[in-house]
Amino acid sequence: MASPAPKSPEQSEKNRKYDRQLRLWGDHGQAALEAAHVCVINATGLGTEILKSLVLPGIGAFTIVDGKKVTSEDIEAIFFLEAENIGKSRAQVATQMLLELNSDVRGDYIDEEPEQILYNNPEFFNNFTVVVATSLAEKSLILLSQKLWELNIPLIVCRSIGFIAYMRIQIKEHTVIETHPDNETMDLRLDKPFETLKKHFDSINLDELGFRDHSHIPYLVILYKFLEKWVSNHGELPKNYKEKYQLKEMIRKGMRRDGSDAANSEENFEEAIKAVNTCIGRTEIPDNVMNILNCDQCINLNAKSSSFWIIAKAIRDFVENEGGGLLPLKGTLPDMIADTEKYITLQQIYFKQAVADAEAVWRRTLQLLRQLGKSSDSISERDVKLFCKHVSNIHVERGTCIAEEYDSKIFDATNLVQSLENPESMMIYYVVLRGVEKFQAEYNSYPGEFDDQVEPDIVKLKACITKLLSEWGCGPLAKDDYVHEFCRFGGSELHSVSAFLGGLAAQEVVKFVTNQYKPVHNTFIYDAVTSNSGTFFF
């Protein structure tokens, strides 16, 4: 009787519930998500869509700040509201509806206008992981921006008016270890093999192998052997397409044929030929990583330095000593056609060296912690190993303060002026949205909000925009179509546009919370009519 097939490990109910997202950011990312507390200002259609996309994956807690009552316009724009909610606290109703989506999440609300909290209790925002603001008045936005900039708490400002969506991200400094690049460069060290790897490669003589062993040797061995011949003849690595093609031909000529079938070539050699473009290159520290290791925060640590910078300094010290000018080894190998024993042997060589490198960095990290007077358990060995594994793709995001965009004496409008030289640039939407904010601050309403005021509001909005452009040293808008369009919107939200931007904004919140993936750099604008989008930096 045949033995029963082995059962897969039992998944917990929680792992089954969040299975797909755990594949994206891992259990440590999920733990960070569940420990986060996000504040959303104003439960607009956009605000509730952002929260929906955070509640479903299991954000730890959220707080809504909104002093408005539900109106008939809210019913049209907010998916969660019904006619019977009209007149009730918008923050309270939205919180109750959102909590029904996920029992794991905690939610609270403050039934006050954001302006009141900013003026009367500014410390309220100190303990949030991320703050998201929608439809916030210009004066309040400036105050909130300055407050969160000082605290280095990420601020995401979103607007959805008609067919246009806008998102601006403010962060003083944000560090990312797991950036998840689309195309990750393999760390194979074929040009600079470490001692045990070189010893292993040198112990293999391809000419002395029988056909079976020759056709089952890992392709990394083949690449190393032929690269060694190439460097012996040319003095350096192949550096262009022509030279790499010549190396491929060398490998092809080293291929053997099975006597029983002349057409049956060695698949491992075919793999080696295909891998020339991706696996042959100079092993060096990427410029972006070198810039991080050489920046002031890394070199001059202090008692307030974050774990990221302490480990980065340990990496820097490793590079200058044990690493011999190179980063810690990743220790992972691509899959390849090879004899199982030969592949595992090679895999273990890389793995053991990666472990040794990570241990060296861990020792240096402990030494730095002692020097800084910090507890030895303030950074775990697991954190150091994770950093070493992803060190070639670490990223530091440094942004600009939103409040500075509203101060003409500080704001550098160079990028804005250059973008506006192109009449089709989406930067025009930023200009008009800033005009809408100025209009709102001056007249306490959105342009075109009242049907009988559309034509007069067009004139007023144009005046607001002209004043802004003059402050920035720009000429007038090429055409007034955009002004007319925004007045036609009347400040209204379209649910489909809000849902789209809500998903993107929630995605940025997850990036900040988990410290994974690179965030959008500064400003994002979306035009739902053309389905075009663009990012800009101020």
Secondary structure, DSSP 8 states (H G I E B T S, - for coil): ------------HHHHHTHHHHHHHHHHHHHHHHT-EEEEE---HHHHHHHHHHHTTT-SEEEEE---B--HHHHHH-TT--GGGTTSBHHHHHHHHHHTT-TT-EEEEE-S-HHHHHHH-GGGGGG-SEEEEES--HHHHHHHHHHHHHHT--EEEEEEEBTEEEEEEE-S-EEESB---SS------SSS--HHHHHHHHT--GGGS-HHHHHSS-HHHHHHHHHHHHHHHHSS---SHHHHHHHHHHHHHT--EETTEEEEE-HHHHHHHHHHHHH-S-----HHHHHHHTSHHHHS--TT--HHHHHHHHHHHHHHTTTTTS----------SS-HHHHHHHHHHHHHHHHHHHHHHHHHHHHHHHHHT--TTSS-HHHHHHHHHHGGG-EEE----HHHHT-TTT---HHHHHHHTSTT-THHHHHHHHHHHHHHHHHSS-TT-SGGGHHHHHHHHHHHHHHHHHHTT----S-SHHHHHHHHHTT-B-HHHHHHHHHHHHHHHHHHHHTBS----SEEEEETTTTEEEEE--
